[in-house]
Amino acid sequence: MYTNWLTKKVAQEERKKVELWAEAIKRYVEPVENSNNAEAISDLNTLYLTLIMEILGQNTTIPVIIMEADSVNSYFNIHFSEGRKNHVLHKELEKMKKYSEPIPIKLSEENFQYLYFRESDILRNLKIYPFIQLIVIVIFIVVAYFAFAATQKAEQNQVWVGMSKETAHQLGTPISSLMAWIELLKLQNVDENLISEFEKDTKRLEKITERFSKIGSKPELLHTNLVEVLFSTITYLKSRSSNKVKFETSFAETDFADTPLNAALFSWVIENLCKNAIDAMENNGTITLELKDKEGQVYLDITDTGSGVAKSQFKTIFQPGFSTKKRGWGLGLSLAKRIIENYHNGKIFIKWSEIGKGTTFRIVLNK
């Protein structure tokens, strides 16, 4: 507002200057017309012409054109390259006509000149200045916002890492006790099948503890047979899901797909996706896993016949806290995205979904 007020004041001052130049020309003409003395006329001519040229010469900023009839009599502070004089003067005159009414200069009863002008470059820059200020302020706000968001994200990451490592630490003691109890049960002639199931679940807890302990630290990616990891995870899920849930694959157990993986974390992603699919199908439907090898990348599509996801939720479904279930914290898919994109430099997204028909999650990994 202050700059706007300032530009108006400068514009007023510039107009006063131009009016002063016009008045100087008038004053130069009047004594000459009223004088009968040739020598006096000559002296006055020289005196006033020198004064006018000195006044006009001091104007180094305001573009001015003086018109007589339809031709340019003189001009000031208009710059052009050789050969472009007429074109530039015509353009400048058009701008001046839009900017302000011309100032008439009466030289005689029949002879009039018209002084055209427009704002100086200084005034024009001063008008632009508030917009530059606004742009700088907007940039500052945007940078500050992203800096704040990055700080918040870093704090969230620290909380994630802290929770994960603390969980892994807390699970360590009961797992050790369970392993001791299993060894004791073996000495008590307990049913071997029962002990075998206990061992499987204990190993499962060990794997979960390993996963939690790796959150926050960059995991080592080893060349792994992706097919083997997928079948191992499917076998585990089959034994702990309803008989009405069917698992189908487009690949055989003997196939080989060499991919840099952290098997423990990647298996966790597959479990999360499949468990979500089982919940969406209400323990009755088909989960299909398809594997495609294209141009140095591996595409894994996991399709279910569940309730589907609305298009508006395709991105929000991966955000922490998002959940359609009454229980749970809504961290599964958020963790899956973190493991695939941050740790494996891959991509995970919803490839297709239709309400009442099902959903396809796609995972893209570099070979």
VENSULDA-V224920 format. One record per residue. PSI is psi in radians with two decimals (999 if undefined). OMEGA is omega in degrees with one decimal (none if undefined). D_FIRST is the distance of its C-alpha to the first C-alpha in Angstrom with 1 decimal. Layout:
PSI	OMEGA	D_FIRST
PSI	OMEGA	D_FIRST
This chain:
-0.70	179.4	0.0
-0.77	179.9	3.8
-0.66	177.6	5.5
-0.77	176.9	5.0
-0.71	-178.4	6.2
-0.73	179.9	8.5
-0.65	178.0	10.0
-0.73	178.8	10.8
-0.75	179.5	12.6
-0.71	178.8	14.4
-0.72	177.8	15.4
-0.74	179.6	16.9
-0.69	180.0	18.7
-0.72	178.7	20.1
-0.71	177.9	21.4
-0.68	178.5	23.0
-0.81	-178.2	24.7
-0.71	177.5	26.1
-0.62	177.8	27.3
-0.71	178.3	29.0
-0.72	178.7	30.8
-0.75	178.7	32.0
-0.65	179.2	33.2
-0.68	179.2	35.0
-0.72	177.7	36.9
-0.82	-178.1	37.9
-0.52	178.8	39.1
-0.64	-175.1	41.1
-0.72	-172.3	42.9
-0.91	-179.2	43.7
-0.59	-178.5	46.1
-0.71	180.0	47.8
-0.64	-174.3	48.6
-0.11	-175.6	49.9
2.45	176.9	52.1
-0.12	-177.6	55.7
2.05	-175.6	56.4
-0.70	-179.4	56.2
-0.71	178.4	55.9
-0.70	178.9	53.1
-0.74	-179.0	51.3
-0.76	179.8	51.6
-0.75	179.8	50.3
-0.71	177.3	47.3
-0.87	-177.1	46.7
-0.78	-176.9	46.6
-0.91	-176.1	44.5
-0.64	179.3	41.8
-0.70	177.4	41.7
-0.75	-179.6	41.3
-0.77	-179.1	38.4
-0.79	-178.3	36.7
-0.58	177.4	37.1
-0.73	179.0	35.9
-0.84	-179.7	32.7
-0.59	-179.6	32.2
-0.48	178.8	33.2
-0.26	175.6	30.4
1.84	-179.2	27.9
0.11	-174.8	27.6
-0.66	-172.1	24.3
2.10	176.2	24.0
2.28	-176.1	26.3
2.42	172.2	28.6
2.26	175.8	31.6
2.10	-177.4	34.1
2.42	172.8	36.3
2.08	-170.0	39.7
-2.13	179.9	41.2
0.28	-177.6	40.3
2.70	-179.9	40.5
2.12	179.0	38.2
-0.83	178.8	39.2
2.89	-179.4	36.9
2.73	-179.7	33.7
2.54	174.4	31.6
0.63	173.3	29.4
2.14	-174.3	30.5
2.46	179.8	32.3
2.76	177.4	34.9
2.86	-177.1	38.0
2.32	178.8	41.4
-0.11	-177.5	42.5
0.24	-174.7	39.0
-0.96	-176.1	38.3
-0.73	-179.3	38.8
-0.82	-178.1	36.9
-0.76	-179.7	33.8
-0.68	178.2	33.9
-0.79	179.0	34.2
-0.78	-179.7	31.2
-0.70	-179.5	29.1
-0.68	177.8	30.3
-0.74	178.1	29.3
-0.73	-177.5	25.7
-0.65	179.0	25.7
-0.65	178.6	27.2
-0.54	-174.8	24.4
-0.79	-174.0	21.7
2.73	174.0	23.0
2.51	-180.0	26.2
2.73	178.0	28.7
2.03	-178.9	29.7
2.47	177.4	33.4
1.95	-178.7	35.7
1.98	177.8	39.0
-0.60	175.4	41.8
-3.09	-178.9	44.6
-0.59	-177.5	45.6
-0.31	-170.2	46.0
2.05	177.7	43.7
2.49	169.7	39.9
2.72	179.7	37.5
2.24	-178.2	33.9
2.04	176.8	31.1
2.56	177.7	28.6
2.91	172.0	25.5
3.09	-176.2	22.3
2.65	177.8	19.3
2.90	177.2	20.3
-0.58	179.0	20.1
-0.80	-180.0	17.9
-0.71	179.6	15.3
-0.77	178.3	15.8
-0.61	179.2	15.4
-0.60	177.5	12.2
-0.63	-179.3	10.9
-0.46	-173.7	12.6
-0.78	179.3	11.3
-0.64	179.8	8.5
-0.67	176.2	11.4
-0.73	177.5	13.8
-0.80	-179.9	11.9
-0.75	179.3	12.1
-0.78	179.3	15.7
-0.73	179.1	16.6
-0.77	179.0	15.4
-0.78	178.3	17.4
-0.75	180.0	20.3
-0.76	-179.7	20.3
-0.75	-179.9	20.5
-0.81	179.2	23.3
-0.75	179.2	25.2
-0.70	179.4	24.9
-0.84	-179.0	26.2
-0.61	176.5	29.1
-0.75	178.3	29.9
-0.76	179.3	30.1
-0.71	179.5	32.1
-0.68	178.5	34.4
-0.77	178.5	35.0
-0.75	-179.1	35.9
-0.72	179.1	38.2
-0.72	178.1	39.9
-0.73	178.0	40.5
-0.73	179.3	41.9
-0.71	178.7	44.1
-0.69	177.8	45.4
-0.78	178.5	46.2
-0.89	-177.1	48.0
-0.78	179.9	50.0
-0.79	178.4	50.9
-0.76	-177.4	52.1
-0.84	-177.0	54.1
-0.64	178.1	55.8
-0.70	177.3	56.6
-0.79	179.1	58.0
-0.72	-179.7	60.2
-0.76	-178.1	61.4
-0.59	179.9	62.2
-0.42	-175.7	64.2
-0.79	-175.8	66.2
-0.90	179.4	68.5
-0.54	178.3	69.6
-0.75	178.0	70.2
-0.71	178.6	72.5
-0.74	179.1	74.3
-0.71	179.0	74.7
-0.69	178.0	76.2
-0.73	178.7	78.7
-0.65	178.5	79.6
-0.76	178.5	80.3
-0.67	178.9	82.7
-0.70	178.6	84.4
-0.61	178.9	84.7
-0.56	-179.9	86.4
-0.21	-176.1	89.1
0.24	179.9	89.7
0.69	176.8	90.9
2.66	179.7	87.9
2.20	-175.9	87.5
-0.61	178.7	86.2
-0.68	178.5	84.1
-0.77	179.1	82.3
-0.69	179.2	81.8
-0.72	178.8	80.5
-0.70	175.6	77.8
-0.76	-178.8	76.8
-0.70	179.0	76.6
-0.80	-179.2	74.4
-0.61	177.4	71.9
-0.75	177.3	72.0
-0.62	178.1	71.3
-0.77	177.1	68.5
-0.65	177.1	67.0
-0.71	179.8	67.3
-0.72	178.4	65.4
-0.73	177.8	62.6
-0.72	178.1	62.5
-0.72	179.5	62.3
-0.85	-179.9	59.4
-0.66	-178.0	57.4
-0.40	-177.2	58.2
-0.21	177.4	56.8
2.26	178.0	53.4
-0.46	176.8	50.9
2.52	-176.1	53.1
2.03	-177.3	53.4
2.67	178.5	56.6
2.22	178.4	59.2
2.07	-178.8	59.6
2.60	175.9	63.3
2.02	-171.3	64.9
2.59	173.8	66.1
1.87	-177.3	67.8
-0.65	-179.6	65.2
-0.73	-179.4	67.9
-0.73	179.4	69.8
-0.74	-179.1	66.7
-0.79	-179.0	66.0
-0.61	177.6	69.7
-0.75	180.0	69.8
-0.73	179.8	66.8
-0.72	179.4	68.2
-0.76	179.2	71.5
-0.78	-177.3	70.0
-0.64	179.6	67.9
-0.71	-176.9	71.0
-0.24	-177.0	73.0
0.42	176.1	70.3
2.95	-177.2	69.2
2.63	176.3	71.0
-0.28	179.9	73.8
-0.14	177.1	71.9
2.13	-178.7	69.2
2.45	177.0	70.2
2.19	178.0	68.9
2.52	179.7	69.3
2.63	177.6	68.6
0.07	-177.4	68.6
2.73	-179.5	70.1
2.78	-178.4	73.4
-0.39	-179.0	73.9
-0.11	180.0	75.6
2.81	-178.2	72.5
2.26	176.5	70.6
1.72	-176.2	66.9
2.03	-176.5	66.0
2.39	174.8	62.4
2.00	-174.7	60.7
2.73	159.2	60.3
1.77	-169.6	60.3
-0.73	-176.9	62.9
-0.79	-178.7	62.3
-0.69	-179.4	58.5
-0.67	177.4	59.0
-0.63	178.0	61.7
-0.73	178.7	59.3
-0.83	-178.7	56.9
-0.72	177.7	59.8
-0.80	-179.8	60.9
-0.81	-179.0	57.5
-0.75	-178.4	57.2
-0.67	178.5	60.8
-0.69	175.5	60.6
-0.69	179.4	57.4
-0.74	179.6	59.4
-0.73	177.2	62.4
-0.71	-179.1	60.2
-0.52	-179.9	58.6
-0.05	-177.6	62.2
0.81	176.2	63.4
0.52	178.9	66.2
1.81	-179.4	67.6
-2.89	-176.2	66.8
2.35	173.6	66.6
2.14	-177.6	64.5
2.27	176.9	64.8
2.14	179.8	63.9
2.40	-177.8	63.7
2.22	179.4	63.5
2.48	-179.3	62.5
1.98	-177.7	62.6
2.17	169.2	60.2
0.98	175.6	59.2
0.15	178.3	59.2
2.70	177.4	57.8
2.25	178.2	59.4
2.15	176.6	58.1
2.04	177.8	59.3
2.22	178.2	58.8
1.95	-175.0	59.5
2.36	175.9	60.0
2.95	178.4	60.9
0.71	-175.1	62.0
-2.69	-172.4	59.8
-0.26	179.2	57.3
2.96	-178.4	54.6
2.39	177.4	50.8
2.55	-178.3	48.0
-0.57	-180.0	45.9
-0.28	-177.4	42.7
0.09	-176.9	44.4
-0.62	-178.9	45.4
-0.69	-176.9	42.8
-0.36	-178.1	42.3
-0.38	-179.3	46.0
-0.03	-178.9	45.8
2.51	179.0	43.2
2.35	177.8	44.6
-0.25	179.5	45.5
2.20	179.5	45.9
2.47	175.2	49.3
-0.04	-178.9	51.1
2.67	-179.8	53.9
-0.47	179.8	54.3
2.83	178.6	55.5
2.87	-176.5	54.1
-0.10	-178.2	50.7
0.68	-178.7	49.7
-0.22	-173.5	49.8
-0.96	-178.1	52.5
-0.54	175.6	50.6
-0.75	175.9	47.8
-0.72	179.4	50.4
-0.78	179.4	52.0
-0.73	179.6	48.8
-0.77	-178.1	48.3
-0.76	-177.7	52.0
-0.84	-171.9	51.9
-0.71	-177.9	48.6
-0.67	-174.6	48.1
-0.56	-177.0	51.7
0.05	-179.6	53.4
0.63	179.4	50.5
-2.80	178.8	51.3
2.57	173.6	49.7
2.30	-178.9	50.3
2.93	175.9	49.0
2.00	-179.4	50.2
-0.70	-178.3	51.9
2.54	172.9	53.0
2.50	177.8	53.1
2.27	-177.7	54.1
2.21	178.2	54.3
-0.09	-178.0	58.0
-0.62	178.6	59.2
-3.05	-175.9	58.0
2.55	172.7	55.7
2.06	171.6	56.0
2.37	176.8	54.3
2.32	174.2	54.3
2.24	178.4	54.5
2.14	-179.5	54.2
2.56	174.1	55.7
2.43	-179.5	56.3
999	none	59.9
